Amino acid sequence: MGTHLSRRHFLLSSGVAAAAVPLAGAGGPAVAAAAPRVRVDTHPVFDRAGRAHGVPPAVLAALSHAQTRWQDHDGRPSSSLGYGPMHLVDGAAAARARSRVGKDAGSTPAVLDTLGDAVRVSGIGVDAVRSDPAANIRATAALLADHQRRAGRPVGVDTDPAQWFATVAAASGFATAAGQLDVADTVVATLRSGGRVEMADGSRLFLPASRETAVPERQRAPLRKRAALARRERDRDGTESPRGLDVEWIPAPYEQYGVGPGDYGNHDLADRPRSPRITHLVVHDTEGEWEGVLDLVTDPTYVSWQYSLRSADGHIAQHALAKDVCWHAGNWYMNMHSIGLEHEGFAAQGAPWYSEAMYRTSAALVRHLARKHDIPLDRAHVIGHDQVPGTTTATIPGMHWDPGPFWDWEHYFDLLRAPLYRGTSRRRAQRGDVVRILPGFVGNQQPVTGATPAGPRDTNFVTVRVAPAPDAALVNDLGLHQSGQPATTEVSDISARATAGTEYVVADVDGDWTAIWFLGTVGWFLNPRRHPTARVVQHPVGRVRPKRGTTAKVYGRAYPEAEAYADPADVQAVSPLLYVLGEGQMYAVGDLDPVTDYYKAKTFSLDTPGDHVNTVGRDRYVQINIGHRIAFVRRAEVDVLR
């Protein structure tokens, strides 16, 4: 990204640049700075809109942050037909669409027509409210003021922001109490702690923390009561979720549909976490819309996953208990040890499907699951489906690449309360250091072709090249391209991507370029001194390198040695992938001692002798980042450097 904020970031509408531009501070003179901190609450676009309609500018800024993180997405609507930085929802169009396709009213979330209401009370044309960020904010200010007046509550830029709680909830666009409560509570939390978005060029947009009185209970209590009633009315038998999270039980069937013992679906019964252990949480996207996704997961002849999350409002459905093994990762070893979360959306599109509401509820659920099952909140254990390794070399080209380059891992981990910058240093990386990829998401526009729509997009990775030059060839994943074709920038081609939060060992440094060991070779990425895209990990888990004078094989699963199996017929091949760690190469450790085991589940009946048994071996492995995906190496073939 250059020095100016892109069209997607609404501050451009007022002519604010991201560098070397005078910015007015709160009540102070204009100042110039190379990487300014933009005080969003005093920015003219909020200040003018708030003063024109008697709304505290901080309330407008916090609501925009809660809905879109101050992004406009070029005027394109979200999956729930929300427009602009304030996410004004075209409820009339949503209702027409639901009626036209005959959708069950309970299958998709009802929404309020906040776009139509804002146009009506503001007098601003609908096209401007949809496409002009400043008009979108002004119309929202008018809508908030109208709600506040009709409710008989005080209006004015100096009113206590806490007095606007019920108004913010009503203007959220959600029809459900749970959705309204989520947005209003998030706005209050943002006002108390502040909000910020760090741009890839080092500049920041931020809303300072402010003091405000407690939200009147008479404003919050009715929403809590309605949300609790809705949860009680919904079938929640068997759901595993934190208190207050809106989760319903839509079971994946465990059924036998044929005459053979293996003719069953769509998951396996087990006794996790006692055996096998649960060690990973896998983030997927559905590549389909909500109704179709639920049709699939309730089909016994299809596959399964534990949770689905809806884009429009972050609503969650649970399909299987954590103790059972779902078929979601395309790698049986990873299925054995993981919980799968499917997020409604399409990897080639990213936003508008990856909504703030869905990020928030997903993070709340993952925090709960990680705490319950003692899973580290890091990128070695909370992974994307695109990080799951192939089981054999032949399966690598068919492995999935969701949630793709447009899932904001850095923001997601902020919501997990485990920010990825924690435990890192900005000092200059040197050979042998472990670095964590942290390019920032907003403004990090890496080359991606084939996305929908086309054009520059914010991405979650840095591009890895064969030499320290912007025109150098991309590092190729020979497992993905086994016919000899080169790596590309296609949205589905993950060959040359080092994704946010993943860790690698530095092989060399050349000016603003850093080399890492990647896919058995040296890969270079741009890592400027002034705005680094990777930070040095202060206390890495460890590094591995092949034993002196040897190379090390790479595996897609950590299966036991043959001698561990009680029945020789159960022995699983320990098949190395085509990648090789060369002598002297080093890779960052994600897990020093992953479980070496194999859970046999071949038949429907739990009473089948010798089935539904977990074999644990003595052979030991280490989990590493080999490239874009995780992988395993045998401890006997490497030295572990702590």
C-alpha positions as a printed Julia matrix, in Angstrom:
642×3 Matrix{Float64}:
   0.0     0.0     0.0
   1.16    3.52   -0.71
   1.05    6.47    1.61
  -2.68    7.17    1.25
  -5.58    5.29    2.75
  -7.49    3.36    0.16
 -11.09    4.08   -0.85
 -12.17    1.25    1.45
 -11.2     3.28    4.5
 -13.76    6.0     4.87
 -11.35    8.61    6.25
 -10.22    9.23    2.68
 -13.55   10.88    2.05
 -12.33   13.83    4.1
  -8.95   13.95    2.41
  -6.92   12.52    5.26
  -3.67   10.89    4.2
  -1.8     8.25    6.13
   1.51   10.08    6.28
   2.93   13.58    6.54
  -0.47   15.28    6.62
  -1.51   17.88    9.24
  -4.1    16.37   11.54
  -6.11   18.24   14.11
  -5.77   16.84   17.61
  -8.46   17.13   20.26
  -8.72   20.87   20.76
  -5.11   21.39   19.73
  -3.24   22.76   16.73
  -2.59   20.83   13.57
   0.57   18.73   13.72
   2.55   16.76   11.15
   3.87   13.24   11.7
   5.34   10.52    9.52
   3.01    7.89   11.02
   0.15    9.87   12.59
  -2.38    8.52   15.0
  -5.78    9.56   13.71
  -8.17   10.49   16.48
 -11.29    9.05   14.95
 -13.63   10.55   17.55
 -12.54   14.1    16.66
 -12.24   13.51   12.95
 -14.47   15.92   11.02
 -16.6    13.18    9.45
 -17.81   12.03   12.89
 -17.63   15.39   14.6
 -19.7    17.18   11.94
 -22.28   14.41   11.71
 -22.6    14.2    15.49
 -22.92   17.94   16.0
 -25.43   18.27   13.19
 -27.78   15.79   14.86
 -26.89   15.94   18.55
 -25.09   12.59   18.76
 -21.78   12.15   20.67
 -19.12   11.66   17.96
 -17.51    8.9    20.04
 -20.75    6.9    19.89
 -20.75    7.12   16.09
 -17.08    6.1    15.9
 -17.52    3.19   18.34
 -20.6     1.93   16.49
 -18.74    2.02   13.17
 -15.8     0.15   14.72
 -18.15   -2.51   16.11
 -19.92   -2.97   12.79
 -17.12   -2.71   10.22
 -13.87   -1.65   11.94
 -14.19    1.68   10.09
 -14.1     0.11    6.64
 -16.34    0.78    3.68
 -15.51   -2.13    1.34
 -15.87    0.13   -1.71
 -19.6     0.5    -1.17
 -20.27   -3.22   -1.63
 -22.93   -4.7     0.7
 -22.22   -7.31    3.31
 -23.86  -10.74    3.31
 -26.75   -9.2     5.29
 -26.98   -6.28    2.81
 -25.29   -3.79    5.14
 -23.71   -0.73    3.49
 -20.91    1.64    4.39
 -18.77    2.1     7.5
 -21.93    2.2     9.66
 -23.34   -1.01    8.1
 -26.8     0.36    7.36
 -28.89   -2.68    6.39
 -31.19   -2.69    3.37
 -33.92   -4.61    5.16
 -36.45   -4.08    2.38
 -34.18   -5.75   -0.18
 -33.42   -8.55    2.28
 -37.14   -9.18    2.8
 -37.76   -9.24   -0.96
 -34.93  -11.71   -1.45
 -36.25  -14.01    1.28
 -39.75  -13.87   -0.19
 -38.54  -14.44   -3.75
 -36.65  -17.64   -2.97
 -39.2   -18.85   -0.46
 -36.77  -19.22    2.4
 -38.06  -20.38    5.73
 -38.31  -17.34    7.98
 -36.35  -19.18   10.65
 -33.52  -20.28    8.38
 -31.93  -16.84    7.92
 -31.8   -13.97   10.38
 -34.41  -11.27   10.21
 -32.95   -7.79    9.8
 -34.23   -4.26   10.33
 -34.37   -1.75    7.49
 -31.86    0.69    9.0
 -30.86    1.89    5.53
 -34.42    2.84    4.63
 -35.02    4.44    8.03
 -31.78    6.44    7.82
 -32.65    7.69    4.33
 -36.11    8.71    5.51
 -35.05   10.68    8.6
 -31.91   12.23    7.1
 -33.28   13.23    3.69
 -30.07   11.98    2.03
 -30.51    9.97   -1.17
 -30.24    6.21   -0.92
 -27.45    5.99   -3.52
 -25.31    8.44   -1.56
 -25.92    6.61    1.72
 -24.85    3.37    0.09
 -21.76    4.63   -1.71
 -20.46    7.75    0.11
 -18.92    6.97    3.53
 -19.49   10.5     4.87
 -23.15   10.43    3.81
 -23.47    6.99    5.41
 -22.23    8.4     8.73
 -24.43   11.5     8.56
 -27.52    9.38    7.83
 -26.71    7.11   10.78
 -26.36   10.12   13.08
 -29.81   11.26   12.01
 -31.19    7.76   12.62
 -29.69    7.55   16.13
 -30.99   10.99   17.07
 -34.48   10.07   15.82
 -34.5     6.85   17.89
 -33.27    8.7    20.96
 -35.89   11.44   20.74
 -38.77    9.05   20.13
 -37.7     7.08   23.2
 -37.73   10.25   25.28
 -34.03   10.11   26.06
 -31.64   13.11   26.01
 -29.99   14.22   22.75
 -26.78   16.24   22.42
 -23.1    15.84   21.62
 -22.25   16.14   25.33
 -24.72   13.54   26.59
 -23.35   10.5    28.38
 -22.61    7.83   25.71
 -23.99    5.18   28.06
 -27.43    6.78   27.69
 -27.41    5.77   24.02
 -27.19    1.99   24.68
 -30.77    1.07   23.71
 -30.68    3.39   20.7
 -27.45    1.82   19.42
 -29.01   -1.63   19.87
 -32.12   -0.64   17.91
 -30.03    0.86   15.09
 -27.73   -2.18   14.8
 -29.74   -3.7    11.95
 -30.37   -6.93   13.87
 -33.91   -7.96   14.71
 -32.92  -10.45   17.42
 -32.21   -9.38   20.98
 -28.98  -11.39   20.95
 -27.7    -9.54   17.88
 -28.7    -6.14   19.23
 -27.16   -6.87   22.62
 -23.91   -8.02   21.01
 -23.49   -4.78   19.05
 -24.49   -2.49   21.92
 -22.22   -4.28   24.41
 -19.36   -4.11   21.9
 -19.89   -0.36   21.47
 -19.76    0.15   25.24
 -16.62   -1.98   25.52
 -15.01    0.02   22.7
 -15.86    3.31   24.41
 -14.31    2.06   27.66
 -11.13    0.53   26.27
 -10.76    2.4    22.99
 -10.51    0.96   19.51
  -7.8     0.93   16.92
  -6.92   -0.34   13.5
  -3.23   -0.53   12.63
  -2.52   -0.02    8.96
   0.06   -2.06    7.09
   2.13    1.11    6.53
   2.47    1.66   10.27
  -0.16    4.38   10.69
  -3.05    3.88   13.06
  -6.67    4.82   13.3
  -7.74    4.88   16.89
 -10.52    5.84   19.23
  -9.18    6.85   22.66
 -10.67    5.22   25.73
 -13.24    7.4    27.49
 -14.93    7.47   30.83
 -18.67    7.06   30.87
 -21.2     6.06   33.47
 -22.64    2.58   33.67
 -25.35    1.66   31.2
 -28.77    2.12   32.84
 -30.16   -1.27   33.71
 -33.56   -0.24   32.33
 -31.94   -0.08   28.87
 -30.01   -3.36   29.04
 -32.42   -5.53   31.04
 -35.18   -5.85   28.39
 -32.67   -7.01   25.78
 -31.13   -9.54   28.17
 -34.57  -10.88   29.06
 -35.58  -11.26   25.4
 -32.25  -12.93   24.5
 -32.51  -15.37   27.41
 -36.09  -16.26   26.48
 -35.08  -16.94   22.87
 -32.27  -19.22   24.05
 -34.65  -21.17   26.3
 -37.13  -21.63   23.48
 -34.46  -22.99   21.15
 -33.47  -26.65   21.42
 -30.08  -26.42   23.16
 -29.74  -30.03   24.3
 -26.14  -31.04   24.08
 -24.63  -27.7    23.11
 -21.17  -26.96   24.46
 -20.64  -23.2    24.59
 -19.88  -20.38   27.01
 -22.69  -18.8    28.98
 -24.62  -16.18   27.02
 -23.48  -17.24   23.55
 -26.33  -17.87   21.1
 -25.87  -21.55   20.1
 -28.49  -24.02   18.88
 -28.28  -27.79   18.51
 -28.68  -29.07   14.94
 -27.26  -32.59   15.17
 -25.12  -34.27   12.57
 -26.59  -37.77   12.19
 -24.7   -40.82   13.34
 -26.58  -43.34   11.22
 -26.04  -46.57    9.33
 -27.4   -46.15    5.79
 -26.23  -49.41    4.18
 -25.8   -53.09    4.93
 -22.05  -53.08    5.43
 -20.4   -52.25    8.79
 -18.68  -49.26    7.18
 -21.84  -47.87    5.56
 -22.52  -45.16    8.1
 -22.07  -41.46    8.63
 -21.31  -38.77    9.17
 -18.82  -38.86   12.08
 -17.33  -41.3    14.58
 -18.06  -41.84   18.24
 -15.08  -41.48   20.56
 -14.11  -40.57   24.11
 -12.22  -37.34   23.6
 -10.38  -35.63   25.22
  -9.45  -38.67   27.3
  -8.49  -40.48   24.11
  -7.63  -39.15   21.59
  -6.6   -35.73   22.96
  -8.01  -32.54   21.43
  -5.05  -30.35   20.44
  -6.18  -28.17   17.51
  -9.05  -25.92   16.47
  -9.53  -25.68   12.7
 -11.1   -22.61   11.06
 -12.95  -23.37    7.8
 -15.28  -21.48    5.52
 -18.34  -23.2     4.14
 -18.06  -22.38    0.42
 -21.84  -22.23    0.54
 -24.7   -20.34    2.11
 -26.31  -21.14    5.44
 -29.3   -23.24    4.39
 -27.26  -25.41    2.05
 -24.58  -25.9     4.68
 -27.12  -27.16    7.2
 -28.55  -29.52    4.58
 -25.09  -31.01    4.09
 -24.11  -31.46    7.73
 -27.43  -33.19    8.49
 -26.92  -35.68    5.62
 -25.54  -39.0     6.98
 -23.82  -39.71    3.65
 -21.83  -36.45    3.77
 -19.11  -35.22    6.13
 -19.35  -33.35    9.41
 -17.9   -30.68   11.68
 -18.66  -29.56   15.19
 -19.86  -25.96   14.67
 -21.28  -23.72   11.92
 -21.27  -19.92   12.2
 -23.61  -17.66   10.24
 -22.18  -14.6     8.52
 -25.06  -12.17    8.94
 -25.23  -12.21   12.73
 -22.6   -14.66   14.01
 -25.26  -17.16   15.09
 -23.8   -20.6    15.93
 -25.15  -24.1    15.39
 -23.48  -27.09   17.02
 -23.68  -30.43   15.25
 -21.57  -32.9    17.22
 -20.09  -33.18   20.68
 -16.42  -32.46   21.24
 -15.9   -36.01   22.43
 -16.7   -37.4    18.96
 -14.53  -37.24   15.83
 -15.93  -35.27   12.88
 -14.81  -35.64    9.27
 -13.78  -32.13    8.31
 -10.03  -31.71    7.86
  -9.2   -34.14    5.04
  -6.55  -35.69    7.29
  -7.61  -38.42    9.73
  -4.85  -37.62   12.22
  -5.99  -33.98   12.34
  -9.64  -35.06   12.6
  -8.7   -37.2    15.6
  -7.22  -34.24   17.41
  -9.3   -31.25   16.34
 -12.62  -29.45   16.5
 -13.85  -27.99   13.21
 -15.58  -24.63   12.91
 -17.22  -23.8     9.57
 -17.8   -20.09    8.89
 -20.39  -19.13    6.28
 -18.59  -17.6     3.33
 -16.38  -18.06    0.29
 -12.59  -17.96    0.42
 -12.29  -16.16   -2.92
 -14.52  -13.36   -1.62
 -13.61  -12.95    2.05
 -15.38   -9.72    2.98
 -18.35   -9.24    2.9
 -18.85  -12.76    4.3
 -16.29  -12.53    7.09
 -18.37  -10.16    9.2
 -17.52   -8.54   12.5
 -20.44  -10.31   14.15
 -19.08  -13.68   13.0
 -15.51  -12.86   14.03
 -16.76  -11.91   17.51
 -18.88  -15.0    18.19
 -16.26  -17.3    16.68
 -13.59  -15.83   18.94
 -15.83  -16.18   22.01
 -16.44  -19.84   21.15
 -12.77  -20.57   20.42
 -11.69  -18.94   23.7
 -14.11  -21.23   25.52
 -12.98  -24.37   23.68
  -9.29  -23.57   24.1
  -9.72  -23.02   27.84
 -11.81  -26.18   28.27
  -9.41  -28.44   26.35
  -6.15  -26.71   27.3
  -5.31  -25.73   23.71
  -2.71  -22.96   23.3
  -4.06  -19.81   21.67
  -1.41  -19.57   18.99
  -1.18  -20.12   15.24
   0.3   -23.58   15.71
  -2.9   -24.84   17.36
  -5.62  -22.47   16.1
  -5.16  -23.04   12.4
  -6.91  -22.62    9.09
  -8.02  -25.54    6.96
  -5.38  -24.27    4.54
  -2.7   -25.24    7.09
  -3.75  -28.87    7.4
  -1.11  -31.06    5.72
  -1.74  -33.76    3.17
  -1.53  -37.29    4.51
   0.64  -38.47    1.61
   2.34  -36.75   -1.31
  -0.49  -37.82   -3.62
  -3.11  -36.04   -1.5
  -1.35  -32.64   -1.28
  -2.81  -31.09   -4.47
  -6.35  -31.85   -3.3
  -6.02  -30.27    0.15
  -8.27  -27.3     0.85
  -7.17  -23.65    1.0
  -9.93  -22.06    3.1
 -10.48  -19.7     4.87
  -8.02  -18.18    2.39
  -6.02  -14.98    2.09
  -8.81  -12.65    3.24
  -9.37  -14.01    6.77
  -7.98  -11.43    9.22
  -5.93  -13.58   11.61
  -4.42  -10.61   13.45
  -7.83   -9.15   14.25
  -9.16  -12.61   15.13
  -6.41  -13.12   17.71
  -7.04   -9.68   19.14
 -10.63  -10.82   19.72
  -9.27  -14.05   21.24
  -7.45  -11.79   23.74
  -4.19  -13.35   22.6
  -2.75  -10.67   20.27
  -0.17  -12.04   17.89
   2.32   -9.25   18.65
   2.53  -10.45   22.27
   5.93  -11.96   23.03
   7.66  -10.35   20.04
  10.27   -7.66   19.55
  10.69   -5.05   16.82
  14.47   -5.46   16.85
  16.17   -6.23   13.55
  16.01   -9.95   12.73
  19.28  -11.86   12.41
  20.19  -15.3    11.14
  18.86  -18.01   13.41
  16.1   -15.85   14.93
  12.54  -17.1    14.93
  10.23  -14.49   13.39
   6.45  -14.28   13.45
   4.75  -12.97   10.32
   2.77   -9.82   11.24
   2.18   -7.68    8.13
  -1.04   -6.07    9.37
  -4.21   -6.71    7.42
  -5.73   -3.34    6.55
  -3.71   -1.99    3.64
  -1.6    -5.14    3.18
  -2.35   -5.6    -0.51
  -0.33   -8.58   -1.7
  -0.74   -9.83   -5.28
  -3.85  -12.01   -5.6
  -5.6   -12.86   -8.86
  -8.9   -14.63   -9.42
 -10.6   -13.15   -6.34
 -14.21  -11.97   -6.47
 -14.52   -9.09   -7.09
 -11.21   -8.42   -8.81
  -8.94   -5.61   -7.72
  -6.66   -4.76   -4.78
  -7.64   -6.49   -1.54
  -6.42   -6.52    2.05
  -4.65   -9.82    2.69
  -3.26  -11.83    5.61
   0.13  -12.89    4.23
   3.49  -11.84    2.87
   4.67  -13.07   -0.52
   7.72  -15.36   -0.46
  10.14  -15.13   -3.4
  13.28  -16.95   -4.5
  15.47  -13.8    -4.29
  15.37  -10.43   -2.48
  13.66   -8.51   -5.27
  10.02   -7.59   -5.95
  10.16   -9.1    -9.44
  11.8   -12.38   -8.37
   9.91  -15.6    -8.99
   7.58  -16.99   -6.34
   8.8   -19.86   -4.2
   7.07  -22.94   -5.55
   5.29  -25.62   -3.56
   6.37  -28.78   -5.37
   3.76  -30.78   -3.5
   0.98  -28.57   -4.77
   2.42  -28.36   -8.3
   3.58  -31.91   -8.91
   3.37  -31.6   -12.7
   6.1   -28.97  -12.79
   3.95  -25.85  -13.2
   5.23  -22.7   -11.45
   3.63  -21.01   -8.46
   1.06  -18.33   -9.28
  -0.78  -15.49   -7.57
  -4.15  -17.23   -8.05
  -6.33  -16.9    -4.97
  -6.25  -20.66   -4.39
  -2.46  -21.04   -4.83
  -0.94  -20.94   -1.35
   2.59  -21.87   -2.52
   4.36  -18.61   -1.72
   2.37  -17.29    1.23
   3.63  -16.92    4.78
   0.49  -16.15    6.74
   0.01  -13.85    9.72
   0.98  -15.45   13.01
   3.04  -18.28   11.53
   6.68  -18.58   12.56
   9.89  -19.31   10.66
  13.64  -19.3    11.22
  15.67  -16.54    9.56
  18.16  -17.85    7.0
  19.59  -14.5     5.81
  19.01  -10.74    5.71
  19.61   -8.38    2.8
  18.6    -4.78    3.45
  14.81   -4.64    3.74
  14.47   -8.28    2.73
  14.46  -11.26    5.1
  15.02  -14.88    4.08
  13.42  -17.79    5.93
  13.65  -21.55    5.59
  10.48  -22.4     3.66
   9.44  -25.64    1.9
  12.96  -27.01    2.04
  14.53  -23.94    0.44
  15.26  -20.27    1.15
  12.37  -17.87    0.64
  12.61  -14.07    0.74
   9.94  -11.57    1.8
   9.94   -7.79    2.09
  10.46   -6.81    5.74
  11.24   -3.06    5.82
  13.13   -1.68    8.8
  10.64    1.15    9.25
   7.45   -0.92    8.99
   8.45   -4.57    9.53
   6.14   -7.32    8.31
   7.62   -9.82   10.8
   8.75   -9.53   14.4
  11.36  -11.48   16.32
   9.86  -13.99   18.75
  11.42  -13.36   22.13
  10.94  -16.85   23.6
  10.26  -19.31   20.77
   9.12  -22.84   21.53
  12.22  -24.03   19.71
  13.86  -24.74   16.38
  14.66  -28.01   14.67
  17.39  -28.87   12.2
  18.41  -32.19   10.65
  21.09  -34.05   12.54
  24.57  -33.17   11.32
  25.41  -34.68    7.96
  21.82  -35.79    7.27
  18.48  -34.61    5.94
  15.1   -35.06    7.61
  11.85  -36.39    6.18
   8.55  -34.52    6.56
   5.23  -36.15    7.47
   1.59  -35.14    7.33
   0.61  -37.1    10.43
   2.26  -38.48   13.58
   1.3   -42.14   13.45
   2.76  -44.81   15.79
   5.51  -47.24   14.94
   4.37  -50.69   13.74
   5.3   -52.38   17.01
   2.72  -50.3    18.92
  -0.32  -51.96   17.33
  -1.92  -54.92   19.08
  -3.18  -56.26   15.72
  -0.66  -56.22   12.82
  -3.6   -55.7    10.44
  -4.17  -52.26   11.99
  -0.69  -50.91   11.22
  -0.84  -47.55    9.41
   1.9   -46.62    6.98
   4.24  -43.87    8.16
   4.52  -42.22    4.75
   6.86  -39.25    4.28
   5.8   -36.37    2.03
   8.04  -35.21   -0.83
   9.46  -32.3     1.2
  12.91  -32.72    2.74
  14.67  -30.58    5.33
  18.17  -30.08    4.02
  21.3   -30.16    6.12
  21.7   -26.93    8.08
  18.11  -25.78    7.53
  16.08  -24.78   10.59
  12.32  -24.6    11.17
  10.23  -23.12   13.96
   8.62  -25.54   16.39
   4.86  -25.31   16.85
   4.52  -28.24   19.25
   7.45  -30.09   20.8
   5.56  -33.28   21.58
   2.39  -33.91   19.56
   0.57  -37.12   20.37
   1.76  -40.16   18.43
  -1.38  -42.24   17.98
  -4.0   -43.71   15.65
  -7.7   -43.98   16.47
  -9.23  -46.92   14.64
 -12.91  -46.36   13.79
 -13.99  -48.45   10.83
 -17.44  -49.74   11.79
 -20.75  -48.33   12.94
 -21.14  -50.44   16.04
 -19.2   -49.58   19.19
 -19.46  -53.25   20.11
 -17.29  -54.47   17.21
 -14.26  -56.21   18.78
 -10.99  -54.38   18.12
 -12.67  -51.26   16.73
 -12.92  -47.76   18.24
  -9.49  -48.26   19.79
  -6.73  -45.66   20.1
  -3.19  -46.99   19.63
  -0.48  -44.81   21.21
   3.11  -45.17   20.07
   6.51  -44.4    21.57
   7.98  -42.79   18.46
   8.16  -39.03   18.91
   7.53  -36.18   16.48
   7.77  -32.39   16.4
   5.19  -30.14   14.73
   6.72  -27.41   12.52
   5.76  -24.87    9.88
   7.16  -26.31    6.65
   5.68  -23.61    4.42
   2.1   -22.42    4.4
   1.02  -25.65    6.12
   2.05  -27.36    9.33
   3.88  -30.69    9.2
   5.66  -33.2    11.42
   9.26  -34.43   11.66
  10.55  -37.39   13.65
  12.58  -36.51   16.74
  15.08  -39.23   15.8
  15.98  -37.31   12.61
  16.4   -33.79   14.03
  18.1   -31.84   16.75
  15.81  -29.63   18.81
  17.34  -26.27   19.69
  15.57  -24.56   22.56
